[in-house]
Amino acid sequence: MPLTTDRMIDILDETHDPARRSWVDSANGHPDFPIQNLPLGVFSPAGDAPRIGTAIGGHILDLTATARAGLLPETLTGCLGADSLNALFSRPAAERRTLRRHLSALLSDPAQKPVLAPLLFAAADCRLHLPARIGDYTDFYVGIHHATNVGRLFRPDNPLLPNYKHVPIGYHGRASSVRPSGTAVQRPCGQRKPPDADAPLFGPSRRLDYELELGIWIGPGNALGQPIPIAEAPAHVAGFCLLNDWSARDLQAWEYQPLGPFLAKSFLTSISPWVVTAEALAPFRLAQPARPAGDPQPLPYLWDEADQDRGALALTLEVHLSTAAMRAGGLSPHRLSRGEATAMYWTVAQIVTHHASNGCNLNPGDLLGSGTLSAADPGGYGSLLEITAGGSRPVTLPNGEQRTFLEDGDEITLSASAQADGYVPIGFGPCTGTVLPAL
Amino acid sequence: MPLTTDRMIDILDETHDPARRSWVDSANGHPDFPIQNLPLGVFSPAGDAPRIGTAIGGHILDLTATARAGLLPETLTGCLGADSLNALFSRPAAERRTLRRHLSALLSDPAQKPVLAPLLFAAADCRLHLPARIGDYTDFYVGIHHATNVGRLFRPDNPLLPNYKHVPIGYHGRASSVRPSGTAVQRPCGQRKPPDADAPLFGPSRRLDYELELGIWIGPGNALGQPIPIAEAPAHVAGFCLLNDWSARDLQAWEYQPLGPFLAKSFLTSISPWVVTAEALAPFRLAQPARPAGDPQPLPYLWDEADQDRGALALTLEVHLSTAAMRAGGLSPHRLSRGEATAMYWTVAQIVTHHASNGCNLNPGDLLGSGTLSAADPGGYGSLLEITAGGSRPVTLPNGEQRTFLEDGDEITLSASAQADGYVPIGFGPCTGTVLPAL
């Protein structure tokens, strides 16, 4: 599969023009899905089969039908006729950019309305699916404030392990239990060992938590044994989503030595179902924050000046909690945190290149998690473990309820917004899940 | 999907009759594939497309063609027409048993020879593929002697962590880089930090190792949120293979804290391509060895008397090494170890039930590794890490060569044989890989 070697992240074009408006009225001024976004996903209109679409305001355009109508590049008709984005992700980045230009032109040209309006569905009437069949899911740990906060709970004087600033730490996750936003999270059962007990117990987790992460969708990928040079890494990133790495802290504490988290994480991972493409995020690239003085220089295979100049994302991330009592009382969700994606100590390109550096093959539709993205300050901590200092300092909600960890009926919503001067902000759509009692 | 709840592991029938012989002459007396085995796999005759087959002596019977000829249960024709075993694995265990009975009858009845001989291929002329599309691959750590040996390298006085005898320890592995026997293993590059260095280096691993494991193929599996009771676990195991969990010990030592092994393992995992079915192994079931006095009683969700009575496997496991110099000198491979699968501290049913105990969904074609199966004595250690005590005591080979870890050109072969009084032994076929230099 030939790849464009141009740096996708640098390309700004007419699709990012802030003056561009859509004839789909609900798109103009939409906080997540104005015409400058055009995220890709898989949806079902009520009672109908899954197909590929793009979100435009409060609507979804059926791309399978649009392609069949001959309105999109013929080379992509096959990919767009599938019920997942894997085939499209396997195509060179330049083809995804061409698709974006076509969609932007079609949805901004009022002359297309008579043709395309019949292919639009109200999002509220549709069901959203996983956008791709996930071959492998890998979770990283590059949120340095999270790693520091969690490490401090165990090692107050030396929170970060010696490898942290040399290696983008990651581990294999469970692909089968990744689900789209809206899927309820059933409180898992498992082994936990209370500090004062002689032996573990089996039962429902008492320390159920969320983790705020960025998800990364892999594009073409690499053959087994062939690493991805860092300068080529951006061409292998198809897009982004929000990811909630639901975590059972009591199961995790007991099981994780010596091979890492397992059942504490594999009961569910939730993602926002729209793939915000790398192309859409071009205006929201930032320089990677300079490493603090004294931090080691990354090894050459992880170092690329262009990546340092443009490898970070101007994304604001938020977490809201709504309890059953809050909903019953008509109260709005309470914001638990607000932070920035610049909390990533390693760039997305560094993560991808490291992952493939041993020859491990990444495939189209593989999903990577960033790890929890906590801010340096407590107002931006990305998990209850951090917010409550390991469950020792409960959070008080506006209605007087308190939380250390999640209770049945609690609903967690992650959201993200990309902002940059001179450009129309775009969002990711929500990543939501409500806690159900254990079986 | 309805499941039989009978205990597959207990069923002996005419297919296990030691007097039964095949009209395929190469099967009678074959160390791996007599008519009592009938393992399932996916193969390509020279230049032709992949299809499902069964090994019979030195031949392979094309089951796709056999089914199309109307000689197998009609309900399985669809499953057997695929190019992977996933659909067959999704069927109830009783249907796999029916398939086995049909195959055994067809291949033992000389009257079938005129019909079936044209559907037989010489195995030497065929290419073997992965038998299933692996959704998720999980590696356990239930070889207690291995866990003890490795733990002793780090904690001489207290080798096993406190959770080991309560929890079947496991972690998620990389599914994309699992390959069938015969695939060369390219020495991976990665970060390693020599003990006397201030900072890590990036380059080819200097401590490349193998790990001898049993692989477990998941059958029907469970829906997300629905655990598998231990009495039902055997019905969810479709079969077994050998698994070599190639490991770069220097990468592993530097990267694995705090989230477990990652790139030290994900460059390749090799498996023997024939699925030795749970049905074929019925005569080779043993009582699980009694836990040593003082060991904790497993929690109730992991305890089933019937499983304890019949949950272990009478399997002898061997590892052979052949260096480039040995092959050039016409020397036979050197046996590095010989041990028994009874080194598993937890049964397969306990592993499966634990994996699903938090609601994690297992799917047909998921692959589990047992973890390294070392014997208690050094003659049965399942990795060079253990045989050489962390690289401190080289092995001397018959031709005078020495090894601490694997060198380029070394070939490792895993093999297994099931034996029981009164039954014909069956084998797994080899799991082989040769080390290639780093890229």
Interface residues (C-beta under 8 A of the other chain):
Chain A: G135 D136 Y141 G151 L161 N163 H166 V167 I169 G170 Y171 H172 G173 R174 A175 S176 S177 R179 Q186 P188 C189 G190 Q191 K193 A199 P200 L201 F202 L224 G225 Q226 P227 A248 L251 W254 E255 Y256 Q257 P258 L259 G260 P261 F262 L263 A264 S266 F267 L268 P296 L299 P300 Y301 H354 H355 S357 N358 G359 C360 N361 L362 N363 D366 L439
Chain B: G135 D136 Y141 L161 N163 H166 V167 I169 G170 Y171 H172 G173 R174 A175 S176 S177 R179 Q186 P188 C189 G190 Q191 K193 A199 P200 L201 F202 L224 G225 Q226 P227 A248 L251 W254 E255 Y256 Q257 P258 L259 G260 P261 F262 L263 A264 S266 F267 L268 P296 L299 P300 Y301 H354 H355 S357 N358 G359 C360 N361 L362 N363 D366 L439
